[in-house]
Amino acid sequence: MIPSPSSAEPAIHFVTRLLIAAYLVEAGIVLIVGPWTRPWERNYFAFYLPWLGDLMSNAFVRGAVTGVGLITIVAGLRELTGAFLARGTTEEARDEPDGS
């Protein structure tokens, strides 16, 4: 049986929130680990723009990018928590009788 569009909307909304949360967590991990790896220092832009290479090798800049990564991970985990909490409330509302 094909579900009606109204019954499929919560599932689509839940999967969308899961994908957003996964993206945020993955991007956060890249931002945390990336500044401390070798490709961070040896890339195209750092080679052709020496001032940018100097800036990117600065520990304060690396720390700032890592901090943005931490904030991004927290946002992803918050989105994940919100998705599961919202799913629980919609399931509870669906299970309750209409009262009519």
C-alpha positions in Angstrom: 0.0 0.0 0.0 1.3 3.4 -0.9 1.2 5.9 2.0 -0.7 9.0 1.6 1.3 12.3 1.2 0.2 13.5 4.7 1.5 10.3 6.3 4.8 10.4 4.4 5.6 14.0 5.4 6.9 13.3 8.9 9.2 10.5 7.6 10.6 12.8 4.9 11.1 15.6 7.5 12.8 13.2 9.9 15.2 11.9 7.2 15.9 15.4 6.1 16.9 16.4 9.6 19.1 13.3 9.9 20.9 14.2 6.7 21.5 17.8 7.9 22.8 16.5 11.3 25.1 14.0 9.5 26.4 16.8 7.3 27.1 19.1 10.2 28.9 16.5 12.3 31.0 15.5 9.3 31.9 19.1 8.4 32.8 19.7 12.1 35.1 16.7 12.2 36.8 18.0 9.0 37.2 21.5 10.5 38.6 20.1 13.7 41.2 17.7 12.1 41.9 19.6 8.9 44.0 22.5 10.2 46.4 20.1 11.9 47.2 18.0 8.8 49.9 18.3 6.2 47.6 19.2 3.3 46.5 22.3 5.3 50.0 23.8 4.9 50.8 22.5 1.4 48.0 23.4 -0.8 47.6 25.4 -4.0 46.6 28.7 -2.4 49.3 28.6 0.2 51.9 28.0 -2.5 50.9 30.8 -4.8 49.9 33.3 -2.1 52.7 33.3 0.5 50.9 35.7 2.9 47.9 33.3 3.0 50.3 30.4 3.7 51.7 32.3 6.6 48.3 33.1 7.9 47.1 29.4 7.6 50.2 28.2 9.5 49.4 30.5 12.4 48.4 28.5 15.5 45.7 31.0 16.3 44.0 30.6 12.9 44.2 26.9 13.2 42.6 27.1 16.7 39.9 29.3 15.4 39.0 26.9 12.6 39.0 24.1 15.1 36.6 26.1 17.3 34.3 26.6 14.4 34.4 22.8 13.9 33.4 22.2 17.5 30.5 24.6 17.2 29.4 22.9 14.0 29.5 19.5 15.7 27.4 20.8 18.6 24.9 22.2 16.1 24.7 18.8 14.3 24.2 16.9 17.6 21.5 19.4 18.6 19.8 18.9 15.2 20.0 15.1 15.7 18.5 15.3 19.2 15.7 17.6 18.0 14.9 15.2 15.1 14.5 12.3 17.5 12.5 14.3 20.0 10.2 15.7 17.3 9.7 12.2 16.0 8.7 10.9 19.4 6.1 13.7 19.8 4.6 13.1 16.4 4.3 9.3 17.1 2.7 10.0 20.5 0.2 12.4 18.9 -0.6 9.8 16.2 -1.2 7.0 18.8 -3.6 9.1 20.9 -7.3 8.9 20.3 -9.0 11.8 18.7 -11.4 12.4 21.5 -14.5 12.5 19.3 
